[in-house]
Amino acid sequence: MPREYSLEQTRNIGIIAHIDAGKTTVSERVLFYTGKKHKIGEVHEGEATMDWMEQEQERGITITAAATTCFWNKHRINIIDTPGHIDFTVEVKRSLRVLDGGVVIFDGVAGVEPQSETNWRYADDYKVPRICFINKMDRMGADFYADMASIHERLTKSAFAMQLPIGAAETFKGIIDLLRRKAVVYLDELGQKWEETEVPDDMKDKVEDYRHKLVEAIAEHDDTLLHLYLEGKEIPIEDLKRVMRKACIANKLVPVFCGSALKNKGVQFMLDAVVDYLPSPLDVPPLTGHDPKTDEILERKPSDSEPFCALAFKIATDPFVGKLAFFRVYSGTLKAGSYVYNSSKGERERISRIVRLHANSREDVDEVFAGEIAAAVGLKVTTTGNTLCDEDHQIRLESIVFPEPVISLAIEPKTKVDQEKMGFALQKLAEEDPTFRVRSNEETGQLIIWGMGELHLDIIVDRMKREFKVEANVGKPQVAYKETITKVAKAEGKYIRQTGGHGQYGHCWVRVEPQTEKGKGFEFLDEIKGGVIPKEFIKPIEKGVIEATENGVLAGYPVVDVRVAVYDGSYHDVDSSEAAFKIAGSIAFQAAFKQAGPVILEPIMKIEVVTPDANMGDVIGDLNSKRGHINEMRDRSSLKVIDAEVPLSEMFGYATALRSMTQGRGSYTMEFDHYAEVPRHIAEEIIGSGKTGR
């Protein structure tokens, strides 16, 4: 089947925002206006198409990134609707990795919120061009100009309004197009009838002021336009749009639009902007990767005639077809039934079916082309971040790096039947989600699950029950502490056993020192001189050390940010073995660790609390009592916003405490920021609590 839409007519975009800014409602309106839906689904009624998991429809939030394809103005738009809740940031990160552009949604009342900043930072990391849509202009307290100010203050000075709202809250009735100096006033509830009129008299000065700023910003990115602008000549609108597109794709300017998705105002103009200003796959620089054999840097251009290359960015379990691997095709084409090479795993795989997704419904396709997003059935070893390519033209793309989980809970099956099913369920869920981990506690035999937050683990347990019919008893959430050292120390490890016949002999000296750079992780150095320990025993020593880092000396938590060097030792011609040196390495590391000023580290969370002014004193006092550090306080319309850093261990049950302090009017968001040393008196409690929570 030939390609229906050219690369120029293709857009791969993500809809990104803080929780409750209205992303899913925007997506629903997009599907309605592009003809993908005949009825609009409301999030608050649990009907939204893009929120297809049962938990999403119950909670009214988006958990996984749903993918869909729609058509607008002779263009194919592949849309990924991403979650806004901090526990599911991983979905945003992996979606941005494969998108060409983003639509960032802001709440017209709240402006820039913590998750908006995190997502903006990820978009910067992946150099994703974006446009902004200030939503909920119909809400009480909506203020387009305050939102613009918060974008300028907290995200970028390069954002420029392309539209101004006519009215706000209950008086919001239309939009002014600044480039065309025209007003659009809506006449019906579905936003499909409007009339174009002149700019209202009371807004003419404001329109000219904002248009002047916009035209000046655009003209600075093109010499011809700048010349016309400086001479005071009128610049043709098509030229302004052309240069705005170029500047937006280069991440030099960010166009800002406004509306109310719930009230069906402004969404069609936002769709026009996706086509007009966001890049096609041809506008993005060619993709680079490495030759898996030679490590030479290779390039893939977005073309059907180039060798096939794709990135798997999400794994999902579908109740009807089993494992689905979502992938973005960067170059070449792929037919259903053909083989691909997974260069990340070094294995050949067969794709039995290719499906195009519309949230949770699917349509089989025979072939996908460069620049498209689809899902494959039949891939057995492929996981998130793997490269799929042509075996004769191998390439490995940069994978996706995910944050470490910060919270854990013990989980036990209720019955023998549940026990048999639980292993399979947890394996499937871990395949889908790289920030979800499963480990067993060797001492207690308990299964411990790890994740990014309480909601994350709630959803996992809930999915286990609904999708895999596994009932489980769940323990209290535990903090993911770590252990590290504060000074240099040396120690000896000796393992000597003499039995009948061959004995066991392993002997080494190691030096441990803190990493100079936080977050650098574990490093092992071989400093053996003169063959005092033969080469073949160095790797076993390293293995023994690595195993010892999994359960630290203080309270059994994983060891981080330590550099270990083996620098001396001895061996026996007959009795030395890999097993003996592995044990010696472990003994030496544990002994050195004890002498190196070991400390416990705890996750510190960045939190934003929104509270009425009257309760601010109570909220700040409470945060201080939780060992919190207040970074900043600011106003958001009639409310106060407090930015702080607080240890995760102090934040369990905070939602209930905040509700009672603020009579239900306060809210907060929280995300992991960094690890820090635990104060001594608290470290003693953690050590004394029986080394639990591993």
MIPAPA-24620 format. One line per 4 residues: number of its first residue (from 1); their letters; for each residue x, y, z negated of C-alpha. Coordinates in Angstrom, 2 decimals. Example, Ala and Ser with C-alpha at 12.3 -4.5 7.8 and 13.67 -1.06 7.14 Angstrom:
2
1 = AS = 12.30 -4.50 -7.80 | 13.67 -1.06 -7.14;
This chain:
694
1 = MPRE = 0.00 0.00 0.00 | 1.57 3.34 0.99 | 2.13 6.15 -1.49 | -1.06 8.23 -1.96;
5 = YSLE = 0.55 11.36 -3.40 | 3.97 12.72 -2.48 | 6.57 13.46 -5.15 | 5.87 17.20 -4.70;
9 = QTRN = 2.23 16.46 -5.60 | 3.10 14.49 -8.76 | 3.27 15.83 -12.32 | 4.32 13.79 -15.38;
13 = IGII = 3.28 15.75 -18.44 | 2.78 15.30 -22.16 | 0.16 17.00 -24.30 | 1.95 17.83 -27.53;
17 = AHID = 1.00 19.59 -30.77 | 0.70 19.61 -34.55 | -2.10 17.43 -35.98 | -5.57 18.98 -35.54;
21 = AGKT = -4.52 21.62 -32.98 | -6.97 19.97 -30.56 | -4.70 17.90 -28.28 | -7.12 15.03 -27.80;
25 = TVSE = -10.04 17.41 -27.18 | -7.92 19.15 -24.51 | -7.15 15.73 -22.96 | -10.86 14.84 -22.98;
29 = RVLF = -11.74 18.07 -21.17 | -8.98 17.44 -18.63 | -10.45 13.99 -17.88 | -13.94 15.48 -17.62;
33 = YTGK = -12.97 18.29 -15.23 | -10.76 16.07 -13.06 | -13.65 13.65 -12.57 | -12.20 10.79 -14.63;
37 = KHKI = -15.14 10.99 -17.08 | -18.83 11.68 -16.65 | -19.44 12.50 -20.32 | -17.27 14.48 -22.70;
41 = GEVH = -16.12 12.53 -25.77 | -15.90 14.50 -28.99 | -13.15 13.63 -31.48 | -15.35 14.40 -34.49;
45 = EGEA = -17.94 11.91 -33.15 | -15.29 9.18 -32.73 | -15.87 9.01 -28.97 | -12.63 10.35 -27.49;
49 = TMDW = -11.30 8.23 -24.62 | -7.62 8.94 -25.27 | -8.02 7.87 -28.94 | -8.73 4.24 -28.17;
53 = MEQE = -7.63 2.37 -31.30 | -10.34 1.82 -33.91 | -8.22 3.51 -36.58 | -7.82 6.57 -34.34;
57 = QERG = -11.55 6.90 -33.83 | -12.21 6.52 -37.57 | -9.52 8.95 -38.70 | -9.96 11.43 -35.84;
61 = ITIT = -6.21 11.53 -35.20 | -4.05 10.17 -32.39 | -1.63 7.43 -33.44 | -0.16 6.07 -30.22;
65 = AAAT = 0.66 7.84 -27.00 | -2.16 7.00 -24.60 | -1.33 7.28 -20.91 | -3.72 8.17 -18.14;
69 = TCFW = -3.71 9.38 -14.55 | -5.98 12.08 -13.15 | -6.19 14.27 -10.04 | -6.43 18.07 -9.69;
73 = NKHR = -5.98 20.41 -6.71 | -4.61 17.60 -4.50 | -2.07 16.59 -7.17 | -1.69 13.42 -9.23;
77 = INII = -1.17 14.25 -12.92 | 0.10 11.49 -15.22 | -0.74 12.56 -18.78 | 0.50 11.24 -22.08;
81 = DTPG = -1.52 12.36 -25.12 | 0.87 12.20 -28.08 | 0.16 12.09 -31.83 | 0.63 15.16 -34.01;
85 = HIDF = 1.00 13.45 -37.38 | 4.59 13.45 -38.61 | 4.57 9.69 -39.36 | 4.14 9.07 -35.61;
89 = TVEV = 6.76 11.52 -34.31 | 8.52 8.56 -32.70 | 5.69 8.44 -30.13 | 6.32 12.07 -29.20;
93 = KRSL = 10.06 11.51 -28.93 | 9.82 8.50 -26.65 | 7.17 10.16 -24.47 | 9.24 13.33 -23.98;
97 = RVLD = 12.15 11.16 -22.85 | 10.23 10.15 -19.71 | 8.21 13.29 -18.97 | 9.03 16.15 -16.63;
101 = GGVV = 6.92 18.80 -18.39 | 4.87 19.47 -21.49 | 1.71 21.33 -22.48 | 2.16 22.48 -26.08;
105 = IFDG = -1.15 23.13 -27.84 | -1.43 25.59 -30.74 | -4.30 26.17 -33.14 | -5.64 29.71 -32.58;
109 = VAGV = -5.91 30.19 -36.36 | -2.81 28.41 -37.70 | -0.28 29.29 -34.98 | 3.06 27.47 -35.15;
113 = EPQS = 2.95 24.60 -37.67 | 5.75 22.23 -38.84 | 5.05 19.51 -36.30 | 4.94 22.14 -33.54;
117 = ETNW = 8.53 23.05 -34.50 | 9.68 19.41 -34.59 | 8.13 18.66 -31.19 | 9.55 21.88 -29.71;
121 = RYAD = 13.00 20.82 -30.94 | 12.60 17.39 -29.28 | 11.48 19.08 -26.04 | 14.60 21.29 -26.23;
125 = DYKV = 16.77 18.17 -26.76 | 15.38 16.57 -23.60 | 15.27 19.94 -21.73 | 11.55 19.51 -20.97;
129 = PRIC = 9.97 22.63 -19.35 | 6.71 23.58 -21.03 | 3.67 25.82 -20.97 | 1.66 26.79 -24.07;
133 = FINK = -2.09 26.69 -24.60 | -3.49 28.59 -27.60 | -6.60 26.58 -28.37 | -9.59 27.00 -30.72;
137 = MDRM = -10.09 30.67 -29.82 | -13.73 30.13 -30.87 | -12.79 29.38 -34.50 | -13.33 31.81 -37.36;
141 = GADF = -10.01 33.60 -37.96 | -8.61 32.86 -34.46 | -5.98 35.45 -33.52 | -4.20 35.10 -30.16;
145 = YADM = -1.76 37.93 -30.93 | -0.74 36.48 -34.31 | -0.16 33.11 -32.58 | 2.05 34.81 -29.98;
149 = ASIH = 4.01 36.49 -32.80 | 4.53 33.14 -34.57 | 5.73 31.51 -31.31 | 8.22 34.38 -30.85;
153 = ERLT = 9.37 34.21 -34.46 | 9.64 30.45 -34.93 | 10.10 28.88 -31.47 | 11.23 31.15 -28.63;
157 = KSAF = 11.36 34.79 -27.59 | 10.91 33.65 -23.96 | 7.15 33.00 -24.24 | 4.95 35.44 -22.28;
161 = AMQL = 1.16 35.67 -22.16 | -0.30 34.92 -18.71 | -3.82 35.51 -20.07 | -5.52 37.48 -22.83;
165 = PIGA = -8.75 36.35 -24.56 | -11.94 38.40 -24.33 | -13.14 38.43 -27.94 | -12.33 35.88 -30.66;
169 = AETF = -14.23 33.45 -32.92 | -18.00 33.71 -32.18 | -17.43 36.62 -29.75 | -14.93 34.67 -27.59;
173 = KGII = -16.52 34.63 -24.14 | -13.79 34.65 -21.51 | -10.23 35.18 -20.38 | -8.28 37.88 -18.55;
177 = DLLR = -5.82 36.78 -15.85 | -2.93 39.24 -16.29 | -1.30 38.70 -12.88 | -4.56 39.27 -11.00;
181 = RKAV = -5.96 41.88 -13.46 | -9.29 40.05 -13.39 | -11.67 38.99 -16.18 | -13.39 35.59 -16.19;
185 = VYLD = -16.59 35.45 -18.26 | -18.19 32.03 -18.92 | -21.91 31.56 -18.26 | -22.56 27.97 -19.40;
189 = ELGQ = -21.65 25.52 -22.18 | -19.69 23.13 -19.92 | -17.38 25.88 -18.70 | -18.19 25.07 -15.07;
193 = KWEE = -19.95 28.36 -14.30 | -18.25 31.69 -14.69 | -18.16 35.06 -13.05 | -15.11 37.07 -12.17;
197 = TEVP = -15.37 40.74 -13.13 | -13.17 43.76 -13.66 | -11.22 44.09 -16.92 | -13.45 45.57 -19.69;
201 = DDMK = -12.71 49.27 -20.30 | -11.77 48.73 -23.95 | -9.03 46.24 -22.90 | -7.47 48.07 -19.94;
205 = DKVE = -4.56 49.59 -21.91 | -3.73 46.30 -23.61 | -3.89 44.43 -20.28 | -1.50 46.90 -18.61;
209 = DYRH = 0.89 46.70 -21.59 | 1.01 42.87 -21.55 | 1.15 42.72 -17.74 | 4.07 45.15 -17.72;
213 = KLVE = 6.02 42.93 -20.18 | 5.20 39.80 -18.14 | 6.16 41.26 -14.74 | 9.41 42.68 -16.15;
217 = AIAE = 10.34 39.28 -17.63 | 9.61 37.48 -14.34 | 11.44 40.08 -12.21 | 14.62 39.61 -14.26;
221 = HDDT = 14.91 36.11 -12.78 | 15.00 37.17 -9.13 | 17.12 39.95 -7.57 | 14.58 40.86 -4.86;
225 = LLHL = 11.74 41.16 -7.38 | 13.91 43.12 -9.79 | 14.73 45.60 -7.01 | 11.00 46.09 -6.26;
229 = YLEG = 10.21 46.39 -9.97 | 12.90 49.03 -10.59 | 11.59 51.04 -7.62 | 8.12 50.97 -9.20;
233 = KEIP = 6.61 48.98 -6.30 | 3.81 46.43 -6.69 | 5.14 42.86 -6.48 | 2.92 40.34 -4.60;
237 = IEDL = 1.23 37.87 -6.97 | 2.46 34.85 -4.99 | 6.07 36.01 -5.49 | 5.50 36.47 -9.22;
241 = KRVM = 4.05 32.94 -9.47 | 6.92 31.47 -7.41 | 9.59 33.03 -9.65 | 7.68 32.19 -12.84;
245 = RKAC = 7.63 28.56 -11.69 | 11.40 28.62 -11.06 | 12.09 30.23 -14.48 | 9.73 27.85 -16.31;
249 = IANK = 11.38 24.78 -14.74 | 14.81 26.18 -15.74 | 13.53 26.59 -19.34 | 14.11 30.35 -19.09;
253 = LVPV = 10.44 31.40 -19.50 | 7.40 29.82 -21.16 | 3.96 30.85 -19.78 | 1.20 31.08 -22.43;
257 = FCGS = -2.52 30.45 -21.75 | -5.54 30.43 -24.05 | -9.04 29.05 -24.47 | -11.28 26.74 -26.44;
261 = ALKN = -11.30 23.10 -25.34 | -14.27 22.34 -27.59 | -16.32 25.13 -25.99 | -15.04 24.23 -22.48;
265 = KGVQ = -13.26 27.51 -21.84 | -9.83 27.86 -20.25 | -9.02 24.19 -19.57 | -9.33 24.43 -15.77;
269 = FMLD = -6.89 27.37 -15.72 | -4.50 25.35 -17.86 | -4.73 22.54 -15.26 | -3.98 25.08 -12.51;
273 = AVVD = -0.91 26.10 -14.55 | 0.28 22.47 -14.81 | 0.28 22.31 -11.00 | 1.63 25.86 -10.51;
277 = YLPS = 4.41 26.02 -13.12 | 5.45 22.57 -14.35 | 7.99 20.54 -12.34 | 7.43 17.66 -9.97;
281 = PLDV = 10.00 14.82 -10.21 | 11.86 16.57 -7.33 | 12.38 19.73 -9.42 | 14.20 17.87 -12.18;
285 = PPLT = 17.98 17.21 -11.89 | 18.89 13.68 -10.67 | 19.09 11.09 -13.41 | 22.51 9.92 -14.62;
289 = GHDP = 23.45 6.61 -16.19 | 26.40 4.22 -16.46 | 27.45 1.18 -14.50 | 27.10 -1.62 -17.13;
293 = KTDE = 30.25 -3.33 -15.79 | 32.68 -0.44 -15.18 | 31.11 2.35 -17.30 | 31.35 4.61 -14.23;
297 = ILER = 28.77 7.45 -14.20 | 26.04 6.84 -11.60 | 23.23 9.01 -10.27 | 19.68 8.20 -9.17;
301 = KPSD = 17.66 10.68 -7.12 | 13.84 10.70 -7.25 | 13.27 8.91 -3.96 | 11.49 5.72 -2.87;
305 = SEPF = 14.51 4.80 -0.73 | 16.99 4.79 -3.66 | 17.65 1.55 -5.64 | 14.94 0.81 -8.22;
309 = CALA = 15.54 2.29 -11.69 | 13.07 2.72 -14.58 | 13.02 3.20 -18.35 | 10.71 1.23 -20.65;
313 = FKIA = 9.49 3.79 -23.17 | 6.78 1.91 -25.08 | 5.70 -1.65 -25.83 | 2.06 -2.34 -26.70;
317 = TDPF = 0.08 -5.50 -27.43 | -3.08 -5.65 -25.37 | -5.88 -7.99 -26.55 | -6.51 -9.19 -22.96;
321 = VGKL = -3.13 -9.33 -21.21 | -0.68 -9.63 -24.13 | 2.53 -7.61 -24.11 | 2.43 -4.43 -22.03;
325 = AFFR = 5.63 -2.52 -21.29 | 5.06 1.13 -20.31 | 7.74 2.40 -17.94 | 8.66 5.46 -15.91;
329 = VYSG = 10.02 4.86 -12.40 | 12.88 7.26 -11.66 | 13.90 5.90 -8.26 | 12.93 3.20 -5.79;
333 = TLKA = 9.73 1.16 -5.74 | 8.52 -1.96 -7.55 | 6.04 -4.61 -6.38 | 3.95 -6.81 -8.67;
337 = GSYV = 5.38 -10.35 -8.77 | 8.98 -9.23 -8.21 | 12.05 -9.56 -10.43 | 13.83 -6.74 -12.24;
341 = YNSS = 17.12 -6.69 -14.10 | 17.12 -5.47 -17.71 | 20.61 -3.93 -17.85 | 20.30 -3.12 -21.57;
345 = KGER = 19.89 -6.83 -22.39 | 21.74 -8.28 -19.39 | 18.73 -10.44 -18.40 | 16.58 -10.92 -15.31;
349 = ERIS = 12.80 -10.65 -15.82 | 9.73 -11.20 -13.65 | 6.91 -8.69 -13.55 | 3.69 -10.64 -13.03;
353 = RIVR = 1.32 -7.62 -12.87 | 1.57 -3.84 -12.71 | -1.27 -1.83 -14.20 | -2.11 1.85 -14.16;
357 = LHAN = -3.61 3.00 -17.43 | -6.57 5.11 -18.31 | -6.29 5.15 -22.14 | -7.29 1.52 -22.93;
361 = SRED = -8.77 0.52 -19.54 | -6.49 -0.65 -16.77 | -6.40 -0.91 -13.00 | -4.13 -3.41 -11.24;
365 = VDEV = -1.84 -1.98 -8.57 | 0.35 -3.80 -6.05 | 3.23 -1.35 -6.09 | 4.56 1.69 -7.97;
369 = FAGE = 6.78 4.42 -6.54 | 9.44 6.85 -7.74 | 8.08 9.41 -10.20 | 5.19 7.23 -11.42;
373 = IAAA = 4.27 5.95 -14.88 | 2.72 2.48 -15.22 | 2.73 -0.60 -17.44 | 4.07 -4.06 -16.67;
377 = VGLK = 2.77 -7.45 -17.77 | 5.18 -10.39 -18.05 | 8.34 -8.79 -19.47 | 9.50 -11.01 -22.33;
381 = VTTT = 12.80 -9.53 -23.60 | 12.26 -5.85 -22.74 | 11.98 -3.46 -25.68 | 11.60 0.31 -26.05;
385 = GNTL = 14.49 2.24 -24.51 | 15.62 -0.57 -22.16 | 16.65 0.18 -18.56 | 15.02 -1.83 -15.75;
389 = CDED = 16.85 -1.79 -12.41 | 17.72 -3.56 -9.18 | 20.14 -6.42 -9.99 | 22.31 -5.58 -6.97;
393 = HQIR = 22.55 -1.89 -7.99 | 22.86 -1.99 -11.75 | 22.63 1.11 -13.94 | 22.13 1.64 -17.67;
397 = LESI = 20.34 4.81 -18.79 | 20.83 6.49 -22.15 | 18.52 4.76 -24.61 | 16.16 6.45 -27.09;
401 = VFPE = 17.54 7.03 -30.60 | 14.98 6.65 -33.40 | 15.10 7.85 -37.02 | 15.64 5.41 -39.89;
405 = PVIS = 12.52 4.54 -41.94 | 12.31 6.22 -45.38 | 9.58 4.29 -47.20 | 8.91 0.61 -47.88;
409 = LAIE = 6.34 -1.70 -49.43 | 6.21 -5.32 -50.47 | 3.60 -7.37 -48.64 | 2.33 -10.90 -49.37;
413 = PKTK = -0.13 -13.05 -47.42 | -3.32 -13.89 -49.35 | -3.62 -17.51 -48.16 | -1.54 -20.23 -46.47;
417 = VDQE = -3.34 -19.47 -43.17 | -2.47 -15.77 -43.51 | 1.16 -16.72 -44.17 | 1.38 -18.58 -40.86;
421 = KMGF = -0.14 -15.67 -38.92 | 1.69 -12.87 -40.72 | 5.14 -13.58 -39.26 | 3.75 -13.43 -35.71;
425 = ALQK = 1.75 -10.24 -36.45 | 4.71 -8.39 -37.98 | 6.98 -9.44 -35.11 | 4.49 -8.06 -32.55;
429 = LAEE = 4.04 -4.80 -34.47 | 7.82 -4.34 -34.84 | 8.23 -4.91 -31.07 | 5.82 -2.03 -30.43;
433 = DPTF = 7.26 0.41 -32.95 | 11.03 0.95 -33.30 | 10.60 2.85 -36.61 | 8.81 -0.09 -38.25;
437 = RVRS = 11.13 -2.72 -39.77 | 10.58 -6.01 -41.58 | 13.07 -7.56 -43.99 | 12.84 -10.22 -46.65;
441 = NEET = 14.21 -9.71 -50.15 | 16.57 -12.65 -50.64 | 16.23 -12.61 -54.45 | 12.42 -12.46 -54.70;
445 = GQLI = 11.51 -13.97 -51.31 | 9.10 -11.05 -50.79 | 8.60 -9.54 -47.36 | 9.37 -5.81 -47.33;
449 = IWGM = 8.02 -3.57 -44.56 | 9.61 -0.19 -43.82 | 8.20 2.87 -42.06 | 8.16 6.65 -41.67;
453 = GELH = 5.47 7.46 -44.26 | 2.46 6.22 -46.23 | 0.02 6.73 -43.32 | 2.37 4.84 -40.97;
457 = LDII = 2.41 1.77 -43.24 | -1.35 2.08 -43.92 | -2.01 1.85 -40.19 | 0.35 -1.14 -39.82;
461 = VDRM = -1.43 -3.07 -42.61 | -4.80 -2.06 -41.15 | -3.81 -3.25 -37.65 | -2.57 -6.53 -39.09;
465 = KREF = -6.03 -7.07 -40.58 | -8.05 -5.95 -37.52 | -6.00 -7.19 -34.57 | -4.33 -10.28 -36.05;
469 = KVEA = -6.93 -11.18 -38.75 | -4.24 -11.33 -41.48 | -5.27 -10.50 -45.05 | -2.43 -9.30 -47.30;
473 = NVGK = -1.74 -8.01 -50.80 | 0.25 -4.80 -50.61 | 2.58 -3.41 -53.28 | 3.18 0.22 -54.18;
477 = PQVA = 5.22 2.31 -51.72 | 8.94 2.43 -52.56 | 11.51 5.01 -51.55 | 14.30 3.92 -49.18;
481 = YKET = 17.28 4.87 -51.35 | 20.84 4.46 -50.06 | 24.24 4.16 -51.76 | 27.52 5.86 -50.89;
485 = ITKV = 30.85 6.86 -52.47 | 32.44 10.17 -53.43 | 36.19 9.37 -53.53 | 38.90 7.08 -52.14;
489 = AKAE = 39.62 3.73 -53.82 | 41.59 0.55 -53.10 | 40.93 -3.01 -54.21 | 42.01 -6.58 -53.62;
493 = GKYI = 39.82 -9.47 -52.55 | 41.04 -13.03 -53.11 | 39.20 -16.21 -52.35 | 41.20 -19.37 -53.16;
497 = RQTG = 39.66 -22.83 -53.59 | 41.67 -26.02 -53.88 | 39.75 -29.25 -53.37 | 40.87 -32.56 -51.97;
501 = GHGQ = 42.28 -32.10 -48.45 | 42.12 -28.61 -46.91 | 41.60 -25.78 -49.37 | 40.28 -22.26 -48.78;
505 = YGHC = 42.57 -19.23 -48.78 | 41.63 -15.63 -47.96 | 43.39 -12.57 -49.35 | 43.11 -8.90 -48.34;
509 = WVRV = 43.43 -5.34 -49.64 | 40.93 -2.70 -48.50 | 40.69 1.04 -48.89 | 37.28 2.75 -48.95;
513 = EPQT = 36.74 6.47 -48.40 | 33.69 8.72 -47.86 | 32.98 9.76 -44.27 | 33.84 13.43 -43.75;
517 = EKGK = 30.71 13.88 -41.64 | 27.31 13.08 -43.19 | 25.24 10.62 -41.20 | 28.29 9.13 -39.41;
521 = GFEF = 27.49 5.71 -40.83 | 29.87 2.79 -41.38 | 33.33 2.55 -39.83 | 35.90 -0.27 -40.08;
525 = LDEI = 39.63 0.18 -39.40 | 42.34 -2.46 -38.90 | 45.60 -1.11 -40.39 | 47.41 -4.46 -40.74;
529 = KGGV = 51.11 -4.24 -39.83 | 53.57 -7.02 -39.11 | 50.94 -9.76 -38.89 | 50.51 -10.22 -42.67;
533 = IPKE = 46.95 -11.22 -41.77 | 46.60 -12.85 -38.30 | 44.33 -11.09 -35.79 | 41.71 -13.84 -35.79;
537 = FIKP = 40.92 -13.17 -39.48 | 40.31 -9.41 -39.13 | 36.82 -9.81 -37.62 | 35.66 -12.14 -40.44;
541 = IEKG = 36.89 -9.58 -43.03 | 34.84 -6.91 -41.22 | 31.81 -9.25 -41.23 | 32.17 -9.81 -44.96;
545 = VIEA = 32.39 -6.07 -45.59 | 29.33 -5.35 -43.40 | 27.29 -8.00 -45.25 | 28.33 -6.45 -48.57;
549 = TENG = 27.11 -3.01 -47.39 | 23.59 -4.36 -46.92 | 23.13 -4.61 -50.71 | 25.08 -1.94 -52.58;
553 = VLAG = 26.79 -2.43 -55.91 | 24.77 0.08 -57.98 | 21.17 -0.97 -57.35 | 21.27 -3.15 -54.25;
557 = YPVV = 20.41 -0.42 -51.71 | 22.12 -0.24 -48.27 | 25.50 1.51 -48.20 | 25.98 4.44 -45.77;
561 = DVRV = 28.69 6.87 -44.65 | 31.69 4.80 -45.72 | 34.96 4.20 -43.89 | 36.71 0.93 -44.77;
565 = AVYD = 40.30 0.02 -43.82 | 41.97 -3.36 -44.32 | 45.67 -2.58 -44.79 | 47.36 -5.55 -46.51;
569 = GSYH = 46.92 -9.15 -47.56 | 48.32 -12.63 -47.03 | 47.35 -15.96 -45.51 | 48.09 -19.67 -45.77;
573 = DVDS = 49.12 -21.65 -42.68 | 46.86 -24.58 -43.52 | 44.14 -23.36 -45.90 | 43.19 -20.00 -44.41;
577 = SEAA = 39.86 -19.91 -42.56 | 37.38 -17.39 -41.18 | 34.92 -18.24 -43.97 | 37.53 -17.62 -46.69;
581 = FKIA = 38.52 -14.23 -45.26 | 34.87 -13.23 -44.87 | 34.31 -13.86 -48.60 | 37.60 -12.10 -49.48;
585 = GSIA = 36.50 -9.04 -47.45 | 33.19 -8.93 -49.30 | 34.87 -9.24 -52.74 | 37.44 -6.52 -51.91;
589 = FQAA = 34.77 -4.11 -50.66 | 32.57 -4.56 -53.74 | 35.52 -4.04 -56.08 | 36.70 -0.90 -54.23;
593 = FKQA = 33.15 0.49 -54.03 | 32.77 0.31 -57.84 | 35.92 2.42 -58.29 | 35.06 5.01 -55.59;
597 = GPVI = 32.54 7.11 -57.55 | 29.41 5.39 -56.19 | 26.20 7.44 -56.09 | 22.58 6.88 -55.04;
601 = LEPI = 21.12 8.98 -52.21 | 17.42 9.79 -51.81 | 15.40 11.06 -48.83 | 14.59 14.78 -49.05;
605 = MKIE = 11.44 15.85 -47.23 | 10.76 19.19 -45.58 | 7.24 20.21 -46.56 | 4.90 23.02 -45.64;
609 = VVTP = 2.05 23.76 -48.06 | -0.84 26.02 -47.04 | -2.76 27.39 -50.02 | -5.15 30.22 -50.93;
613 = DANM = -3.30 33.19 -52.47 | -5.01 32.63 -55.84 | -3.46 29.15 -56.21 | 0.04 29.99 -54.98;
617 = GDVI = 1.55 30.27 -58.49 | 0.24 26.82 -59.49 | 1.48 25.24 -56.26 | 4.98 26.74 -56.58;
621 = GDLN = 5.18 25.75 -60.27 | 4.19 22.20 -59.35 | 6.79 22.01 -56.54 | 9.50 23.26 -58.92;
625 = SKRG = 8.52 20.55 -61.42 | 9.04 18.00 -58.62 | 12.69 19.07 -58.18 | 11.59 21.07 -55.15;
629 = HINE = 13.55 23.90 -53.57 | 11.43 26.74 -52.13 | 12.92 28.00 -48.84 | 10.38 30.57 -47.69;
633 = MRDR = 6.90 31.99 -48.34 | 4.82 33.76 -45.71 | 1.28 34.82 -44.85 | -1.03 33.04 -42.41;
637 = SSLK = -4.18 35.17 -42.10 | -5.76 35.02 -45.60 | -3.64 32.05 -46.76 | -0.09 31.63 -48.07;
641 = VIDA = 2.40 29.23 -46.50 | 5.20 27.75 -48.62 | 8.19 26.01 -46.97 | 10.09 23.77 -49.37;
645 = EVPL = 12.36 20.72 -49.67 | 11.25 18.03 -52.13 | 12.51 14.48 -52.83 | 10.19 11.85 -51.32;
649 = SEMF = 9.98 10.01 -54.67 | 8.15 13.04 -56.14 | 5.59 13.27 -53.32 | 3.51 10.10 -53.81;
653 = GYAT = -0.11 11.07 -54.49 | 0.57 14.72 -53.69 | -2.53 15.06 -51.48 | -4.80 14.41 -54.49;
657 = ALRS = -2.82 16.74 -56.77 | -2.90 19.56 -54.19 | -6.64 19.13 -53.66 | -7.34 19.53 -57.38;
661 = MTQG = -4.96 22.55 -57.71 | -6.62 24.37 -54.80 | -10.25 23.14 -55.14 | -9.84 21.24 -51.89;
665 = RGSY = -8.67 24.26 -49.85 | -4.94 23.46 -49.74 | -3.20 21.25 -47.17 | 0.35 20.10 -46.55;
669 = TMEF = 2.57 18.40 -44.00 | 5.81 16.59 -44.66 | 8.71 15.24 -42.60 | 12.06 13.64 -43.42;
673 = DHYA = 14.93 16.13 -43.42 | 18.09 14.62 -44.95 | 19.54 12.39 -47.68 | 20.98 13.94 -50.87;
677 = EVPR = 22.58 12.67 -54.07 | 20.15 11.75 -56.84 | 20.71 13.57 -60.19 | 22.48 11.32 -62.71;
681 = HIAE = 19.55 10.86 -65.15 | 17.27 9.76 -62.30 | 19.96 7.51 -60.81 | 20.19 5.73 -64.18;
685 = EIIG = 16.42 5.10 -64.11 | 16.66 3.70 -60.56 | 19.58 1.44 -61.50 | 17.80 0.35 -64.69;
689 = SGKT = 14.56 -0.53 -62.92 | 15.89 -3.95 -62.00 | 17.20 -3.21 -58.49 | 13.70 -3.39 -56.99;
693 = GR = 12.31 -1.99 -53.74 | 14.96 -3.45 -51.47;
